Amino acid sequence: MLRLGLTGGIASGKSAVAAMLRDLGFCVLAADPVSHQLMEPGQPAHDEILREFGTDIAGSGGKIDRAKLAAIVFADPPKLARLNSILHPRVERVMLQQFEDWERSGIRDAAFVEAALLVEAGFDKKLHGLVVAWCEPQQQLERLRARGMNELEARRRRDAQLPAAEKLKHATYTIDCSRTIGETLTQVQALAAKLRKSVAS
């Protein structure tokens, strides 16, 4: 089984690519839901995050308000680095376990983990290859504003990650998401055929 990463900056199109890969029959684990689960009350990262960032980011039931946490960390790069240092090792363990579970269940195809920070966290080095979804930096801002962010929030979110040009240096395969959904799908279908051919040979 090929262990592959799927990454790209925020609003770059990687989630759309992940959905296309799932539709084509590939296993894809998304990192965001994993990190959200790890922050739930009773989960490993919950108490550590509250100790680090204060109990005022939690509601009455102890659940972390991710919007409050994001407002803190995206305005302060060292705090973002601290949050990542709490979450990334735990997310990585879940990812590695998922790959092992897929292999034990008989998956022989390529399988993916989808995460924005695979390169930043160094997790790409533990994979057989990396797919980088990308679009133009201005398109990222436009897409984030369409999600309801103001210009400052959008720029902070985008600039907290490696620029697309840097991520592309680590790419085994690339998907250009700057054009239409149809054009993106054509590229994903071509990638799927290439991967299945390489696994079968």
PyRosetta script that sets phi, psi and omega in degrees:
from pyrosetta import init, pose_from_sequence

init()
pose = pose_from_sequence("MLRLGLTGGIASGKSAVAAMLRDLGFCVLAADPVSHQLMEPGQPAHDEILREFGTDIAGSGGKIDRAKLAAIVFADPPKLARLNSILHPRVERVMLQQFEDWERSGIRDAAFVEAALLVEAGFDKKLHGLVVAWCEPQQQLERLRARGMNELEARRRRDAQLPAAEKLKHATYTIDCSRTIGETLTQVQALAAKLRKSVAS")
pose.set_psi(1, 131.4)
pose.set_omega(1, 175.5)
pose.set_phi(2, -80.8)
pose.set_psi(2, 125.8)
pose.set_omega(2, 176.1)
pose.set_phi(3, -97.2)
pose.set_psi(3, 110.4)
pose.set_omega(3, -175.0)
pose.set_phi(4, -120.3)
pose.set_psi(4, 150.6)
pose.set_omega(4, 172.8)
pose.set_phi(5, -104.0)
pose.set_psi(5, 149.1)
pose.set_omega(5, 172.6)
pose.set_phi(6, -124.2)
pose.set_psi(6, 118.4)
pose.set_omega(6, -176.8)
pose.set_phi(7, -139.0)
pose.set_psi(7, 176.1)
pose.set_omega(7, -179.2)
pose.set_phi(8, 162.1)
pose.set_psi(8, 159.5)
pose.set_omega(8, 179.3)
pose.set_phi(9, -66.5)
pose.set_psi(9, 167.3)
pose.set_omega(9, 177.3)
pose.set_phi(10, -56.9)
pose.set_psi(10, 137.1)
pose.set_omega(10, 179.3)
pose.set_phi(11, 61.3)
pose.set_psi(11, 27.8)
pose.set_omega(11, -179.9)
pose.set_phi(12, -91.1)
pose.set_psi(12, -14.8)
pose.set_omega(12, -178.3)
pose.set_phi(13, 110.5)
pose.set_psi(13, 3.3)
pose.set_omega(13, -174.3)
pose.set_phi(14, -66.4)
pose.set_psi(14, -34.4)
pose.set_omega(14, 178.9)
pose.set_phi(15, -67.2)
pose.set_psi(15, -35.6)
pose.set_omega(15, 175.5)
pose.set_phi(16, -65.2)
pose.set_psi(16, -41.7)
pose.set_omega(16, 177.5)
pose.set_phi(17, -63.5)
pose.set_psi(17, -41.7)
pose.set_omega(17, 178.3)
pose.set_phi(18, -59.9)
pose.set_psi(18, -42.6)
pose.set_omega(18, 179.0)
pose.set_phi(19, -63.3)
pose.set_psi(19, -39.1)
pose.set_omega(19, 178.3)
pose.set_phi(20, -65.1)
pose.set_psi(20, -41.2)
pose.set_omega(20, 178.9)
pose.set_phi(21, -63.8)
pose.set_psi(21, -40.6)
pose.set_omega(21, 177.0)
pose.set_phi(22, -62.1)
pose.set_psi(22, -43.4)
pose.set_omega(22, 179.3)
pose.set_phi(23, -60.8)
pose.set_psi(23, -28.1)
pose.set_omega(23, 179.5)
pose.set_phi(24, -87.2)
pose.set_psi(24, 3.5)
pose.set_omega(24, 173.0)
pose.set_phi(25, 98.0)
pose.set_psi(25, 7.6)
pose.set_omega(25, 179.7)
pose.set_phi(26, -88.3)
pose.set_psi(26, 150.5)
pose.set_omega(26, 172.9)
pose.set_phi(27, -82.2)
pose.set_psi(27, 130.1)
pose.set_omega(27, 179.7)
pose.set_phi(28, -136.8)
pose.set_psi(28, 122.4)
pose.set_omega(28, 174.1)
pose.set_phi(29, -100.8)
pose.set_psi(29, 123.2)
pose.set_omega(29, 177.9)
pose.set_phi(30, -90.2)
pose.set_psi(30, 131.0)
pose.set_omega(30, -176.3)
pose.set_phi(31, -73.6)
pose.set_psi(31, -32.5)
pose.set_omega(31, -175.8)
pose.set_phi(32, -57.6)
pose.set_psi(32, -51.0)
pose.set_omega(32, 177.9)
pose.set_phi(33, -60.5)
pose.set_psi(33, -32.3)
pose.set_omega(33, 177.5)
pose.set_phi(34, -64.0)
pose.set_psi(34, -47.6)
pose.set_omega(34, -179.2)
pose.set_phi(35, -65.6)
pose.set_psi(35, -36.4)
pose.set_omega(35, 177.2)
pose.set_phi(36, -63.7)
pose.set_psi(36, -41.2)
pose.set_omega(36, 179.3)
pose.set_phi(37, -64.2)
pose.set_psi(37, -38.8)
pose.set_omega(37, -179.5)
pose.set_phi(38, -65.2)
pose.set_psi(38, -19.9)
pose.set_omega(38, -179.7)
pose.set_phi(39, -92.0)
pose.set_psi(39, -3.0)
pose.set_omega(39, -178.9)
pose.set_phi(40, -68.7)
pose.set_psi(40, 151.6)
pose.set_omega(40, 175.9)
pose.set_phi(41, -53.5)
pose.set_psi(41, 135.3)
pose.set_omega(41, -179.2)
pose.set_phi(42, 88.6)
pose.set_psi(42, -10.3)
pose.set_omega(42, 179.6)
pose.set_phi(43, -92.8)
pose.set_psi(43, 161.9)
pose.set_omega(43, -169.1)
pose.set_phi(44, -55.2)
pose.set_psi(44, -41.8)
pose.set_omega(44, -172.5)
pose.set_phi(45, -86.2)
pose.set_psi(45, -13.6)
pose.set_omega(45, -171.2)
pose.set_phi(46, -56.4)
pose.set_psi(46, -57.2)
pose.set_omega(46, -175.4)
pose.set_phi(47, -65.9)
pose.set_psi(47, -36.2)
pose.set_omega(47, -179.3)
pose.set_phi(48, -65.2)
pose.set_psi(48, -38.6)
pose.set_omega(48, 178.4)
pose.set_phi(49, -66.6)
pose.set_psi(49, -41.5)
pose.set_omega(49, 178.6)
pose.set_phi(50, -65.4)
pose.set_psi(50, -38.6)
pose.set_omega(50, 177.3)
pose.set_phi(51, -63.0)
pose.set_psi(51, -38.3)
pose.set_omega(51, -175.8)
pose.set_phi(52, -77.4)
pose.set_psi(52, -39.6)
pose.set_omega(52, -170.0)
pose.set_phi(53, -113.1)
pose.set_psi(53, -3.3)
pose.set_omega(53, 175.2)
pose.set_phi(54, 98.6)
pose.set_psi(54, 145.9)
pose.set_omega(54, -176.6)
pose.set_phi(55, -73.4)
pose.set_psi(55, -11.2)
pose.set_omega(55, -179.8)
pose.set_phi(56, -72.8)
pose.set_psi(56, -6.4)
pose.set_omega(56, 175.5)
pose.set_phi(57, -88.2)
pose.set_psi(57, 1.3)
pose.set_omega(57, -179.7)
pose.set_phi(58, -110.6)
pose.set_psi(58, 148.0)
pose.set_omega(58, 175.9)
pose.set_phi(59, -80.6)
pose.set_psi(59, -173.9)
pose.set_omega(59, -175.3)
pose.set_phi(60, -63.7)
pose.set_psi(60, -30.1)
pose.set_omega(60, 178.9)
pose.set_phi(61, -85.1)
pose.set_psi(61, 3.4)
pose.set_omega(61, -179.8)
pose.set_phi(62, 88.6)
pose.set_psi(62, -4.8)
pose.set_omega(62, -178.7)
pose.set_phi(63, -71.5)
pose.set_psi(63, 131.3)
pose.set_omega(63, -179.3)
pose.set_phi(64, -70.3)
pose.set_psi(64, 131.0)
pose.set_omega(64, 175.1)
pose.set_phi(65, -83.1)
pose.set_psi(65, 103.8)
pose.set_omega(65, -173.8)
pose.set_phi(66, -65.3)
pose.set_psi(66, -29.5)
pose.set_omega(66, 177.8)
pose.set_phi(67, -66.3)
pose.set_psi(67, -41.4)
pose.set_omega(67, 177.2)
pose.set_phi(68, -64.6)
pose.set_psi(68, -43.2)
pose.set_omega(68, 179.8)
pose.set_phi(69, -63.2)
pose.set_psi(69, -43.1)
pose.set_omega(69, 179.6)
pose.set_phi(70, -62.4)
pose.set_psi(70, -40.2)
pose.set_omega(70, 179.8)
pose.set_phi(71, -60.8)
pose.set_psi(71, -34.1)
pose.set_omega(71, 179.3)
pose.set_phi(72, -73.4)
pose.set_psi(72, -52.0)
pose.set_omega(72, -168.8)
pose.set_phi(73, -76.7)
pose.set_psi(73, -31.9)
pose.set_omega(73, -178.5)
pose.set_phi(74, -79.3)
pose.set_psi(74, -9.1)
pose.set_omega(74, 174.0)
pose.set_phi(75, -95.6)
pose.set_psi(75, -2.4)
pose.set_omega(75, -172.6)
pose.set_phi(76, -148.1)
pose.set_psi(76, 93.1)
pose.set_omega(76, -175.4)
pose.set_phi(77, -51.9)
pose.set_psi(77, -40.8)
pose.set_omega(77, 177.9)
pose.set_phi(78, -61.9)
pose.set_psi(78, -34.1)
pose.set_omega(78, 177.9)
pose.set_phi(79, -70.7)
pose.set_psi(79, -36.2)
pose.set_omega(79, 175.5)
pose.set_phi(80, -63.0)
pose.set_psi(80, -41.8)
pose.set_omega(80, 178.0)
pose.set_phi(81, -61.7)
pose.set_psi(81, -37.9)
pose.set_omega(81, 179.1)
pose.set_phi(82, -66.6)
pose.set_psi(82, -42.6)
pose.set_omega(82, 177.6)
pose.set_phi(83, -61.6)
pose.set_psi(83, -44.4)
pose.set_omega(83, 179.5)
pose.set_phi(84, -62.0)
pose.set_psi(84, -35.9)
pose.set_omega(84, 179.9)
pose.set_phi(85, -67.8)
pose.set_psi(85, -25.6)
pose.set_omega(85, 175.9)
pose.set_phi(86, -77.9)
pose.set_psi(86, -43.3)
pose.set_omega(86, -171.9)
pose.set_phi(87, -86.6)
pose.set_psi(87, -41.4)
pose.set_omega(87, -169.5)
pose.set_phi(88, -59.0)
pose.set_psi(88, -45.6)
pose.set_omega(88, -180.0)
pose.set_phi(89, -61.6)
pose.set_psi(89, -35.2)
pose.set_omega(89, -179.8)
pose.set_phi(90, -71.9)
pose.set_psi(90, -41.2)
pose.set_omega(90, 177.2)
pose.set_phi(91, -63.7)
pose.set_psi(91, -40.3)
pose.set_omega(91, 179.9)
pose.set_phi(92, -60.4)
pose.set_psi(92, -41.6)
pose.set_omega(92, 179.3)
pose.set_phi(93, -61.9)
pose.set_psi(93, -40.8)
pose.set_omega(93, 178.4)
pose.set_phi(94, -64.3)
pose.set_psi(94, -41.9)
pose.set_omega(94, 179.8)
pose.set_phi(95, -61.9)
pose.set_psi(95, -47.9)
pose.set_omega(95, -179.3)
pose.set_phi(96, -62.6)
pose.set_psi(96, -39.6)
pose.set_omega(96, 178.2)
pose.set_phi(97, -64.1)
pose.set_psi(97, -38.9)
pose.set_omega(97, 179.9)
pose.set_phi(98, -64.5)
pose.set_psi(98, -42.2)
pose.set_omega(98, 176.4)
pose.set_phi(99, -58.7)
pose.set_psi(99, -43.6)
pose.set_omega(99, -179.7)
pose.set_phi(100, -64.3)
pose.set_psi(100, -40.3)
pose.set_omega(100, 179.1)
pose.set_phi(101, -64.0)
pose.set_psi(101, -42.6)
pose.set_omega(101, 178.5)
pose.set_phi(102, -61.3)
pose.set_psi(102, -43.7)
pose.set_omega(102, -179.7)
pose.set_phi(103, -63.7)
pose.set_psi(103, -42.7)
pose.set_omega(103, 179.7)
pose.set_phi(104, -63.6)
pose.set_psi(104, -30.6)
pose.set_omega(104, -178.8)
pose.set_phi(105, -80.2)
pose.set_psi(105, -2.1)
pose.set_omega(105, 175.1)
pose.set_phi(106, 100.5)
pose.set_psi(106, 7.0)
pose.set_omega(106, 177.7)
pose.set_phi(107, -66.3)
pose.set_psi(107, 125.6)
pose.set_omega(107, 178.6)
pose.set_phi(108, -116.6)
pose.set_psi(108, -7.0)
pose.set_omega(108, -179.0)
pose.set_phi(109, -78.0)
pose.set_psi(109, -178.1)
pose.set_omega(109, 168.0)
pose.set_phi(110, -71.0)
pose.set_psi(110, 146.4)
pose.set_omega(110, 175.2)
pose.set_phi(111, -135.1)
pose.set_psi(111, 153.2)
pose.set_omega(111, -169.1)
pose.set_phi(112, -127.6)
pose.set_psi(112, 149.0)
pose.set_omega(112, 160.4)
pose.set_phi(113, -114.2)
pose.set_psi(113, 133.6)
pose.set_omega(113, -179.2)
pose.set_phi(114, -108.6)
pose.set_psi(114, 119.3)
pose.set_omega(114, -179.9)
pose.set_phi(115, -155.8)
pose.set_psi(115, 143.1)
pose.set_omega(115, -178.7)
pose.set_phi(116, -69.0)
pose.set_psi(116, -31.0)
pose.set_omega(116, -168.9)
pose.set_phi(117, -112.0)
pose.set_psi(117, 30.7)
pose.set_omega(117, -179.9)
pose.set_phi(118, -58.8)
pose.set_psi(118, -42.8)
pose.set_omega(118, -179.3)
pose.set_phi(119, -71.7)
pose.set_psi(119, -46.9)
pose.set_omega(119, -178.0)
pose.set_phi(120, -59.2)
pose.set_psi(120, -36.2)
pose.set_omega(120, -178.8)
pose.set_phi(121, -84.0)
pose.set_psi(121, -7.7)
pose.set_omega(121, -179.6)
pose.set_phi(122, 78.5)
pose.set_psi(122, 6.9)
pose.set_omega(122, -177.0)
pose.set_phi(123, -70.7)
pose.set_psi(123, -22.7)
pose.set_omega(123, 179.8)
pose.set_phi(124, -59.1)
pose.set_psi(124, -26.2)
pose.set_omega(124, -178.8)
pose.set_phi(125, -70.5)
pose.set_psi(125, -15.2)
pose.set_omega(125, -179.6)
pose.set_phi(126, -98.9)
pose.set_psi(126, 10.6)
pose.set_omega(126, -176.9)
pose.set_phi(127, -114.7)
pose.set_psi(127, 164.9)
pose.set_omega(127, 177.1)
pose.set_phi(128, -82.2)
pose.set_psi(128, -16.4)
pose.set_omega(128, -179.8)
pose.set_phi(129, -177.8)
pose.set_psi(129, 169.7)
pose.set_omega(129, -175.3)
pose.set_phi(130, -137.2)
pose.set_psi(130, 127.3)
pose.set_omega(130, 173.6)
pose.set_phi(131, -98.9)
pose.set_psi(131, 124.2)
pose.set_omega(131, 179.0)
pose.set_phi(132, -110.9)
pose.set_psi(132, 117.7)
pose.set_omega(132, 172.9)
pose.set_phi(133, -90.8)
pose.set_psi(133, 136.8)
pose.set_omega(133, -175.6)
pose.set_phi(134, -146.4)
pose.set_psi(134, 159.1)
pose.set_omega(134, 169.5)
pose.set_phi(135, -148.3)
pose.set_psi(135, 179.7)
pose.set_omega(135, -179.5)
pose.set_phi(136, -71.4)
pose.set_psi(136, 144.9)
pose.set_omega(136, -179.4)
pose.set_phi(137, -53.4)
pose.set_psi(137, -38.0)
pose.set_omega(137, 179.4)
pose.set_phi(138, -66.8)
pose.set_psi(138, -33.6)
pose.set_omega(138, 177.2)
pose.set_phi(139, -65.3)
pose.set_psi(139, -37.0)
pose.set_omega(139, 176.4)
pose.set_phi(140, -57.5)
pose.set_psi(140, -46.9)
pose.set_omega(140, 179.8)
pose.set_phi(141, -61.4)
pose.set_psi(141, -44.4)
pose.set_omega(141, -179.2)
pose.set_phi(142, -61.4)
pose.set_psi(142, -42.2)
pose.set_omega(142, -179.5)
pose.set_phi(143, -67.9)
pose.set_psi(143, -38.4)
pose.set_omega(143, 178.3)
pose.set_phi(144, -67.1)
pose.set_psi(144, -39.3)
pose.set_omega(144, 177.1)
pose.set_phi(145, -65.2)
pose.set_psi(145, -35.3)
pose.set_omega(145, 177.0)
pose.set_phi(146, -65.0)
pose.set_psi(146, -23.0)
pose.set_omega(146, 176.9)
pose.set_phi(147, -84.4)
pose.set_psi(147, -2.8)
pose.set_omega(147, 176.6)
pose.set_phi(148, 107.2)
pose.set_psi(148, 1.6)
pose.set_omega(148, 178.0)
pose.set_phi(149, -80.7)
pose.set_psi(149, 149.1)
pose.set_omega(149, 171.7)
pose.set_phi(150, -82.3)
pose.set_psi(150, 174.0)
pose.set_omega(150, -174.9)
pose.set_phi(151, -59.0)
pose.set_psi(151, -43.2)
pose.set_omega(151, -177.9)
pose.set_phi(152, -64.7)
pose.set_psi(152, -47.9)
pose.set_omega(152, 178.8)
pose.set_phi(153, -58.8)
pose.set_psi(153, -44.6)
pose.set_omega(153, -178.0)
pose.set_phi(154, -61.4)
pose.set_psi(154, -45.7)
pose.set_omega(154, -179.7)
pose.set_phi(155, -65.0)
pose.set_psi(155, -40.4)
pose.set_omega(155, 179.2)
pose.set_phi(156, -62.0)
pose.set_psi(156, -44.3)
pose.set_omega(156, -179.5)
pose.set_phi(157, -63.8)
pose.set_psi(157, -47.4)
pose.set_omega(157, -178.6)
pose.set_phi(158, -64.0)
pose.set_psi(158, -45.1)
pose.set_omega(158, -172.6)
pose.set_phi(159, -78.0)
pose.set_psi(159, -8.8)
pose.set_omega(159, 176.0)
pose.set_phi(160, -75.5)
pose.set_psi(160, -11.0)
pose.set_omega(160, -179.1)
pose.set_phi(161, -112.0)
pose.set_psi(161, 163.4)
pose.set_omega(161, 175.2)
pose.set_phi(162, -59.6)
pose.set_psi(162, 141.0)
pose.set_omega(162, 174.9)
pose.set_phi(163, -62.0)
pose.set_psi(163, 154.4)
pose.set_omega(163, -179.6)
pose.set_phi(164, -54.5)
pose.set_psi(164, -39.1)
pose.set_omega(164, -178.4)
pose.set_phi(165, -60.0)
pose.set_psi(165, -34.8)
pose.set_omega(165, 178.8)
pose.set_phi(166, -74.9)
pose.set_psi(166, -42.6)
pose.set_omega(166, 178.7)
pose.set_phi(167, -61.1)
pose.set_psi(167, -39.1)
pose.set_omega(167, -177.0)
pose.set_phi(168, -62.9)
pose.set_psi(168, -24.4)
pose.set_omega(168, 177.3)
pose.set_phi(169, -65.4)
pose.set_psi(169, -21.6)
pose.set_omega(169, -178.2)
pose.set_phi(170, -97.3)
pose.set_psi(170, -1.3)
pose.set_omega(170, -170.2)
pose.set_phi(171, -75.7)
pose.set_psi(171, 138.6)
pose.set_omega(171, 166.4)
pose.set_phi(172, -89.2)
pose.set_psi(172, -38.6)
pose.set_omega(172, 177.4)
pose.set_phi(173, -135.7)
pose.set_psi(173, 151.5)
pose.set_omega(173, 178.7)
pose.set_phi(174, -128.8)
pose.set_psi(174, 147.2)
pose.set_omega(174, 174.8)
pose.set_phi(175, -125.9)
pose.set_psi(175, 118.4)
pose.set_omega(175, 179.5)
pose.set_phi(176, -84.1)
pose.set_psi(176, 109.1)
pose.set_omega(176, -178.6)
pose.set_phi(177, -103.0)
pose.set_psi(177, 22.0)
pose.set_omega(177, -177.5)
pose.set_phi(178, -87.2)
pose.set_psi(178, -6.4)
pose.set_omega(178, -176.3)
pose.set_phi(179, -111.9)
pose.set_psi(179, -144.6)
pose.set_omega(179, -175.2)
pose.set_phi(180, -80.9)
pose.set_psi(180, 161.0)
pose.set_omega(180, 175.5)
pose.set_phi(181, -58.8)
pose.set_psi(181, -38.8)
pose.set_omega(181, 179.0)
pose.set_phi(182, -60.7)
pose.set_psi(182, -41.5)
pose.set_omega(182, 179.1)
pose.set_phi(183, -69.0)
pose.set_psi(183, -35.9)
pose.set_omega(183, 175.6)
pose.set_phi(184, -63.8)
pose.set_psi(184, -44.9)
pose.set_omega(184, -179.4)
pose.set_phi(185, -60.8)
pose.set_psi(185, -40.1)
pose.set_omega(185, 178.2)
pose.set_phi(186, -58.6)
pose.set_psi(186, -42.1)
pose.set_omega(186, 178.9)
pose.set_phi(187, -66.5)
pose.set_psi(187, -41.0)
pose.set_omega(187, -179.6)
pose.set_phi(188, -66.1)
pose.set_psi(188, -40.3)
pose.set_omega(188, 177.8)
pose.set_phi(189, -62.9)
pose.set_psi(189, -39.5)
pose.set_omega(189, 177.9)
pose.set_phi(190, -65.9)
pose.set_psi(190, -40.4)
pose.set_omega(190, 177.3)
pose.set_phi(191, -63.1)
pose.set_psi(191, -43.8)
pose.set_omega(191, -179.8)
pose.set_phi(192, -58.6)
pose.set_psi(192, -44.5)
pose.set_omega(192, 179.5)
pose.set_phi(193, -63.0)
pose.set_psi(193, -41.8)
pose.set_omega(193, -179.8)
pose.set_phi(194, -64.2)
pose.set_psi(194, -42.9)
pose.set_omega(194, -178.9)
pose.set_phi(195, -66.4)
pose.set_psi(195, -42.7)
pose.set_omega(195, -178.1)
pose.set_phi(196, -67.2)
pose.set_psi(196, -34.0)
pose.set_omega(196, 176.8)
pose.set_phi(197, -66.6)
pose.set_psi(197, -42.1)
pose.set_omega(197, -177.9)
pose.set_phi(198, -68.8)
pose.set_psi(198, -36.0)
pose.set_omega(198, 178.9)
pose.set_phi(199, -70.2)
pose.set_psi(199, -35.8)
pose.set_omega(199, -178.1)
pose.set_phi(200, -75.2)
pose.set_psi(200, -24.8)
pose.set_omega(200, -174.7)
pose.set_phi(201, -80.9)
pose.dump_pdb("model.pdb")
